[in-house]
């Protein structure tokens, strides 16, 4: 089976966001940052009230409000930060082959992904897992990278997914 698709910056950003939202390591880091800082804010309010003549409640209430806002809005900021930095990384180096036209061939042996400047090959045993979201199918070839198949460019998403899953299972 041969699949021709155009990988856009949006497709790549969607993959990075998907990966970050589904990574246990990133989730743990996000939760630590999300909840540790409010605890520190509260400790600082206590210390600040002890070092000054201001009452504890006078300092605690503003810090508590900041803490609540932090817990609510920090994940949105965190994900926007990921997207912004990913965009910078894409523009930083020579990534012409990352985005643009791709031709993926699914054979008995594995996957061949061809762009105008390079060709990569991986056997089916080299695909560690298959995941998907509403935008794409992701064929992970390592814990942090994947072949991205945008669903908008697939003729039959379910058939493609079934073929890939069967090949991975047989590998």
FENJO-V693901 format. One record per pair of residues at least 12 apart in sequence whose C-alpha atoms are under 10 Angstrom apart, sorted by sequence separation. I is the first residue (numbers start at 1). GAP is how many residues later the second one is. D is the distance in whole Angstrom. If there is no record, write none. Layout:
# FENJO-V693901
i=I gap=GAP d=D
i=I gap=GAP d=D
This chain:
# FENJO-V693901
i=45 gap=12 d=9
i=47 gap=12 d=10
i=48 gap=12 d=9
i=102 gap=12 d=6
i=103 gap=12 d=7
i=109 gap=12 d=10
i=110 gap=12 d=6
i=111 gap=12 d=6
i=127 gap=12 d=6
i=128 gap=12 d=6
i=129 gap=12 d=7
i=136 gap=12 d=7
i=137 gap=12 d=5
i=138 gap=12 d=9
i=45 gap=13 d=9
i=46 gap=13 d=8
i=101 gap=13 d=8
i=102 gap=13 d=5
i=103 gap=13 d=9
i=109 gap=13 d=8
i=110 gap=13 d=4
i=111 gap=13 d=7
i=126 gap=13 d=10
i=127 gap=13 d=6
i=128 gap=13 d=6
i=129 gap=13 d=9
i=135 gap=13 d=10
i=136 gap=13 d=5
i=137 gap=13 d=6
i=45 gap=14 d=6
i=46 gap=14 d=7
i=101 gap=14 d=6
i=102 gap=14 d=8
i=109 gap=14 d=6
i=110 gap=14 d=5
i=126 gap=14 d=9
i=127 gap=14 d=5
i=128 gap=14 d=7
i=129 gap=14 d=9
i=135 gap=14 d=9
i=136 gap=14 d=4
i=137 gap=14 d=7
i=44 gap=15 d=9
i=45 gap=15 d=5
i=100 gap=15 d=8
i=101 gap=15 d=7
i=104 gap=15 d=10
i=108 gap=15 d=9
i=109 gap=15 d=7
i=110 gap=15 d=8
i=111 gap=15 d=9
i=126 gap=15 d=6
i=127 gap=15 d=8
i=128 gap=15 d=8
i=131 gap=15 d=10
i=135 gap=15 d=6
i=136 gap=15 d=5
i=44 gap=16 d=9
i=45 gap=16 d=9
i=99 gap=16 d=9
i=100 gap=16 d=9
i=102 gap=16 d=10
i=103 gap=16 d=9
i=104 gap=16 d=9
i=105 gap=16 d=9
i=107 gap=16 d=9
i=108 gap=16 d=8
i=109 gap=16 d=9
i=110 gap=16 d=8
i=111 gap=16 d=9
i=125 gap=16 d=9
i=126 gap=16 d=8
i=130 gap=16 d=9
i=132 gap=16 d=9
i=134 gap=16 d=9
i=135 gap=16 d=6
i=136 gap=16 d=8
i=42 gap=17 d=9
i=43 gap=17 d=9
i=45 gap=17 d=9
i=46 gap=17 d=10
i=97 gap=17 d=9
i=98 gap=17 d=8
i=102 gap=17 d=10
i=104 gap=17 d=10
i=106 gap=17 d=10
i=107 gap=17 d=9
i=110 gap=17 d=9
i=124 gap=17 d=9
i=129 gap=17 d=9
i=130 gap=17 d=10
i=131 gap=17 d=10
i=132 gap=17 d=9
i=133 gap=17 d=10
i=134 gap=17 d=8
i=135 gap=17 d=7
i=136 gap=17 d=9
i=137 gap=17 d=10
i=42 gap=18 d=7
i=45 gap=18 d=6
i=97 gap=18 d=6
i=106 gap=18 d=9
i=123 gap=18 d=10
i=128 gap=18 d=9
i=132 gap=18 d=10
i=133 gap=18 d=9
i=134 gap=18 d=10
i=136 gap=18 d=9
i=41 gap=19 d=9
i=42 gap=19 d=9
i=44 gap=19 d=8
i=45 gap=19 d=9
i=96 gap=19 d=9
i=97 gap=19 d=7
i=122 gap=19 d=8
i=127 gap=19 d=9
i=132 gap=19 d=9
i=42 gap=20 d=10
i=43 gap=20 d=9
i=96 gap=20 d=9
i=97 gap=20 d=6
i=98 gap=20 d=10
i=127 gap=20 d=9
i=137 gap=20 d=9
i=41 gap=21 d=10
i=42 gap=21 d=6
i=96 gap=21 d=8
i=97 gap=21 d=7
i=136 gap=21 d=9
i=41 gap=22 d=6
i=42 gap=22 d=7
i=97 gap=22 d=10
i=40 gap=23 d=10
i=41 gap=23 d=8
i=137 gap=23 d=9
i=39 gap=24 d=10
i=41 gap=24 d=10
i=42 gap=24 d=10
i=137 gap=24 d=8
i=38 gap=25 d=8
i=39 gap=25 d=9
i=41 gap=25 d=8
i=42 gap=25 d=8
i=139 gap=25 d=9
i=38 gap=26 d=8
i=41 gap=26 d=7
i=139 gap=26 d=10
i=38 gap=27 d=10
i=40 gap=27 d=9
i=38 gap=28 d=8
i=39 gap=28 d=8
i=38 gap=29 d=5
i=132 gap=29 d=9
i=37 gap=30 d=8
i=38 gap=30 d=8
i=131 gap=30 d=10
i=36 gap=31 d=10
i=38 gap=31 d=9
i=130 gap=31 d=9
i=35 gap=32 d=9
i=38 gap=32 d=7
i=34 gap=33 d=9
i=35 gap=33 d=10
i=37 gap=33 d=8
i=38 gap=33 d=7
i=37 gap=34 d=9
i=113 gap=34 d=8
i=130 gap=34 d=8
i=35 gap=35 d=8
i=36 gap=35 d=10
i=130 gap=35 d=7
i=34 gap=36 d=7
i=35 gap=36 d=7
i=111 gap=36 d=10
i=129 gap=36 d=9
i=33 gap=37 d=10
i=34 gap=37 d=6
i=127 gap=37 d=10
i=33 gap=38 d=9
i=34 gap=38 d=9
i=130 gap=38 d=9
i=34 gap=39 d=9
i=35 gap=39 d=10
i=129 gap=39 d=8
i=31 gap=40 d=9
i=34 gap=40 d=6
i=124 gap=40 d=9
i=127 gap=40 d=10
i=128 gap=40 d=8
i=33 gap=41 d=8
i=34 gap=41 d=7
i=124 gap=41 d=10
i=127 gap=41 d=7
i=33 gap=42 d=9
i=124 gap=42 d=10
i=125 gap=42 d=9
i=126 gap=42 d=9
i=31 gap=43 d=10
i=104 gap=43 d=9
i=124 gap=43 d=6
i=125 gap=43 d=7
i=30 gap=44 d=9
i=31 gap=44 d=9
i=34 gap=44 d=9
i=123 gap=44 d=10
i=124 gap=44 d=5
i=125 gap=44 d=9
i=127 gap=44 d=9
i=30 gap=45 d=7
i=33 gap=45 d=10
i=104 gap=45 d=9
i=123 gap=45 d=9
i=124 gap=45 d=9
i=125 gap=45 d=9
i=126 gap=45 d=9
i=124 gap=46 d=8
i=125 gap=46 d=5
i=102 gap=47 d=10
i=124 gap=47 d=6
i=30 gap=48 d=8
i=123 gap=48 d=8
i=30 gap=49 d=10
i=111 gap=53 d=10
i=106 gap=54 d=10
i=110 gap=54 d=9
i=106 gap=57 d=9
i=107 gap=57 d=10
i=110 gap=57 d=8
i=21 gap=58 d=9
i=106 gap=58 d=8
i=109 gap=58 d=9
i=110 gap=58 d=9
i=20 gap=59 d=8
i=108 gap=59 d=8
i=107 gap=60 d=9
i=106 gap=61 d=9
i=110 gap=61 d=9
i=17 gap=62 d=7
i=20 gap=62 d=8
i=108 gap=62 d=10
i=109 gap=62 d=9
i=16 gap=63 d=10
i=17 gap=63 d=9
i=108 gap=63 d=10
i=17 gap=65 d=7
i=16 gap=66 d=8
i=17 gap=66 d=7
i=16 gap=67 d=8
i=13 gap=69 d=9
i=14 gap=69 d=9
i=17 gap=69 d=9
i=13 gap=70 d=6
i=16 gap=70 d=8
i=12 gap=71 d=10
i=13 gap=71 d=9
i=10 gap=73 d=10
i=13 gap=73 d=7
i=12 gap=74 d=9
i=13 gap=74 d=8
i=12 gap=75 d=9
i=9 gap=77 d=10
i=10 gap=77 d=10
i=13 gap=77 d=10
i=9 gap=78 d=8
i=12 gap=78 d=9
i=9 gap=81 d=8
i=12 gap=86 d=9
i=12 gap=87 d=8
i=11 gap=88 d=9
i=9 gap=89 d=9
i=10 gap=89 d=10
i=7 gap=90 d=10
i=8 gap=90 d=9
i=9 gap=90 d=7
i=7 gap=91 d=8
i=8 gap=91 d=6
i=9 gap=91 d=9
i=7 gap=92 d=5
i=8 gap=92 d=6
i=6 gap=93 d=7
i=7 gap=93 d=5
i=8 gap=93 d=9
i=6 gap=94 d=5
i=7 gap=94 d=6
i=5 gap=95 d=8
i=6 gap=95 d=4
i=7 gap=95 d=7
i=5 gap=96 d=6
i=6 gap=96 d=6
i=4 gap=97 d=7
i=5 gap=97 d=5
i=6 gap=97 d=9
i=4 gap=98 d=6
i=5 gap=98 d=6
i=3 gap=99 d=8
i=4 gap=99 d=4
i=5 gap=99 d=8
i=3 gap=100 d=6
i=4 gap=100 d=6
i=2 gap=101 d=7
i=3 gap=101 d=5
i=4 gap=101 d=9
i=2 gap=102 d=6
i=3 gap=102 d=6
i=1 gap=103 d=8
i=2 gap=103 d=4
i=3 gap=103 d=8
i=1 gap=104 d=6
i=2 gap=104 d=6
i=1 gap=105 d=5
i=2 gap=105 d=9
i=1 gap=106 d=7
i=1 gap=107 d=10
i=2 gap=109 d=10
i=4 gap=109 d=10
i=6 gap=109 d=10
i=1 gap=110 d=10
i=2 gap=110 d=9
i=3 gap=110 d=9
i=4 gap=110 d=9
i=2 gap=111 d=10
i=19 gap=112 d=10
i=18 gap=113 d=10
i=18 gap=114 d=9
i=18 gap=115 d=8
i=15 gap=117 d=9
i=18 gap=117 d=10
i=15 gap=118 d=9
i=18 gap=118 d=10
i=14 gap=119 d=9
i=19 gap=119 d=10
i=14 gap=120 d=10
i=15 gap=120 d=9
i=18 gap=120 d=10
i=23 gap=120 d=9
i=14 gap=121 d=8
i=15 gap=121 d=8
i=23 gap=121 d=9
i=14 gap=122 d=8
i=15 gap=122 d=9
i=15 gap=123 d=8
i=11 gap=124 d=8
i=12 gap=124 d=10
i=19 gap=124 d=9
i=20 gap=124 d=10
i=10 gap=125 d=10
i=11 gap=125 d=8
i=19 gap=125 d=8
i=19 gap=126 d=9
i=19 gap=127 d=10
i=16 gap=128 d=9
i=16 gap=129 d=9
i=15 gap=130 d=9
i=16 gap=130 d=10
i=15 gap=131 d=9
i=15 gap=132 d=10
i=15 gap=133 d=7
i=14 gap=134 d=10
i=12 gap=135 d=10
i=15 gap=135 d=10
i=12 gap=136 d=8
i=11 gap=137 d=8
i=11 gap=138 d=9
i=12 gap=138 d=10
i=11 gap=139 d=7
i=11 gap=140 d=10
i=7 gap=141 d=8
i=7 gap=142 d=8
i=8 gap=142 d=9
i=5 gap=143 d=10
i=6 gap=143 d=9
i=7 gap=143 d=7
i=5 gap=144 d=7
i=6 gap=144 d=8
i=4 gap=145 d=9
i=5 gap=145 d=7
i=3 gap=146 d=9
i=5 gap=146 d=9
i=6 gap=146 d=9
i=7 gap=146 d=9
i=5 gap=147 d=9
i=6 gap=147 d=7
i=5 gap=148 d=5
i=4 gap=149 d=7
i=5 gap=149 d=8
i=3 gap=150 d=8
i=4 gap=150 d=8
i=3 gap=151 d=7
i=4 gap=151 d=10
i=3 gap=152 d=9
i=3 gap=157 d=9
i=1 gap=159 d=9
i=1 gap=162 d=9
